[in-house]
Amino acid sequence: MLSKSLVKKFEEILGQGGYFTKPEDTMCYSYDAFSAEPVQPDIVVKPKNEEQIKQIITLCKNENIPLVTRGAGTNLSGGTVPVKKGCVLLTTGLNKILEINENDMYAVVEAGVVTANLANAAVKNGLFYPPDPGSMNISTIGGNVAENAGGLRGLKYGVTKDYLMGVNFFDMDGNYVKGGGKTVKLVTGFNLPGLMVSSEGLLGVMTKFVLKLIPKPKFSRSMLVIYDDIIKACETVSEIIAAKILPATLELLDNFTIKTVEDATKIGLPTAADALLLIELDGHEGQVMDDFEVVKKICENLKGNIKIAETVEDKNRLWEARRKALSSLARLKPTLILEDATVVRSKIPGMMRAIQDITKKYNLTIGTFGHAGDGNLHPTILTDKRDKDEMLRVEKAIDEIFAKALELEGTLSGEHGVGFAKAKYLEMEVGRGTIEYMKKLKKGVDPYNLLNPQKMGL
């Protein structure tokens, strides 16, 4: 608990309405979308500008107060849980789109801009911002950069790092740091935008970004493909990639997820299917139609039953089904654990078989969906953390899922980050030398470990 005199210092920076200290007000900032025990911060602050952020950082440094930067809190790895209490700094007050440049095709935005708002603003200006995390209607650009958020279009268009041209942030000494910029080529100094991507708030407080925009695709074709064998669906994914075709989206839902989404939304999904693929091709019309014929043949050869989305309404229903997967599953049990194992794309069938075997071995309820086209599967475990016996089985299952992902040349996290949820597994993937290097880097810019402490095991 902060002293009254210290709270007064925050008030002098922010004014009376710019901070919260009462437990009933700070509770909702004590957890994020990962299932973990909440930890209430001592104070939550909502600055309105960069000058206030600088003053908050200086105060936290001088008073040795841990500082956790938070956007919308949709992250899934415990990354914004204030495990050492202290101060949670909300970036949602910095929510301006400062520039959409049509001629040079970039945007300048503040950290608290909602992802969907940027995407919509780009479209209104005849441009396209492709990264589309499942939480894009809520999540903020600052959080997207901190976690290197992906999304449904990652297969063809890449993820947040592929659109980050510049970043402005404060270090823990209150210095204003600028990395990158608006030019396509820029090699002055360290690649600070690359450093800040996936940094999860451990290296600075980011405030402003320059983001690449691209021309909007002129034509698209969407389809739903029904399978009575999920392994055949996974093999279809591998075959499409092997044919050198990159759909804009290539998504997978298993039978349990299909039934759950249909029960929640009444969209009209085929609940008897063992799996669905949702595929969209976009680009020049002639190329799209040529690729469509190849994809259609691959699907049919692997016993897929194709349904074309003939109208915009049909297309929107398909993507609504995918975007509602997580929220639909969350309705079923008190605790949802969404994992993020990602493998090289040719190994998707092997990863799916492993998930099926692990589900049976530990007698668990797991719904699997994800961005199959880029190897990113989300096995989602439905449980109740009050059931101690089941939670022990859950932990063993997660251990095996991660071990299998690494065995298949994959990663522990394709897009959800490390936080504290996966910290204990990190060395399995990157090795001790990498961990030590990260610790040195962290200590160099934050010697007292005040920025988001105890995340990534640092």
C-alpha positions, 0 to 999 in steps of 0.5 A: 500500500502506498503512503498518502504522501506518495499518492498525493504525488501521483495526484499532482501529476494526473489530477484527481480523476487520473488514478485509482487506489480503492480496491474496488477500482483496481480489482479489474486491473489485477488480472488479464485474459490468462487464467491466474490468481489476480494480484491487485496493484497499489495504484492504477494510473491513466495518463493523457499525454507523454509528459505525464508518462515521463513524470510517472516513470520518474516517480516510480524510479525514485520511489522504487515502485514496480511499473506495469504497462497495460493496454486492454488486458486481452493478453493470454500469458499473464503479461499484465498481471502486477505480480509485484503490485506497484503501479499499473499504467494504462495506455488507453488514454493515448488513443489518437490516430495522428496520421493516415498517409495515403501517398506514403502508405503509413499511419502514426498512432498512439499506444492506446488506439484500438486495433480495429479502429486503425484497420477501419481508418485505413480502409476509409483511406483506401488502404489496408492494415492486415494484422487482425488478432482475434481480440482486435475489436478490444486490443490496442496497438501498444499491446499488439506490439508488446506481444507481437500479435498475429491473427487470421491473416498472418499466413499471407500478410505477416504479423505486427512486427512486419508492419512496425516501422517506428516506435517512440518510448520512454526508458526507466530513466525517463529518457524519450527514445525514438527508433525507426521512422517513416522511410522504407529504408532506415539503418541509423542506430540499433533496430529499436522497433525490432527490440520492442516487438515482443518485449512485453513491457520489460524494456520501456513504456511505448507511446507512439508507433509508425505502422506500414499500410498496404494497398487493399486487395481488389478481389477475394473468394472465401469458402468453408470446407467440411471434413469427416476426418480432422487429420485430412483437414490438416493434410489439406493445409500442408498440401496447399502450402506445398503447392506454393499458394498462400491464402489470406486466411486458412483457419481450422476448427475441430468438431468440439469447437464447431458444436460449441460455436454453433450452440452459442451463435446459431450461425448454421455450422455443420455440427456433424463435421469432424473439422472445418477449414475456413479459407480466403484467397485475395488479390488480383481476380485472375490470380485468385481464381487460378489459385481457387481451382488448385485449392479446390482440387486439393480439398476434394482429393482429401475428401473435403466438401466445399461450400463457397461464400457467395455473398458478403453476408455468407463471408462475414458469417464464416469469419464470425464463426472463427472469431467466436471460437474462444468466447464460445468455449469460455461459456462451458467451464469456469476455467479456460486455458488457451495454449499457443503451440506453433509448428512448421506448417508441414508438421500440422498433422503430427501436432494435431495427432499429438493433441488428440492423443494427449486429450485421451491420455489425460481425460480432458476436454480440449477444443482445438482451433487456430491459424492452421495455415501458419502452423499456429494451433490453439488447443483450448483446455476447459477445466475448473481450477478448483478441481485439484486432481484435474488441474494436475492432469492439465499441467501434465498435458500442457507439458507434453503439448509444449514438448511435442511442439518443440520436437516438431521444430516449433515454438512454445508461443506463436502469438500470445507471448511468455509473461509468467505463464510460460516463463518456466518453459522458455529455456527449453526452447531458447537455451540458457545462453539466450536467457542470460543474454536477455537478463543482461539486456534487461538489467542494462536498461532497467537495473532495479527491475521495475518494468513488469518484473518477474515476466519471462523469468527475468 
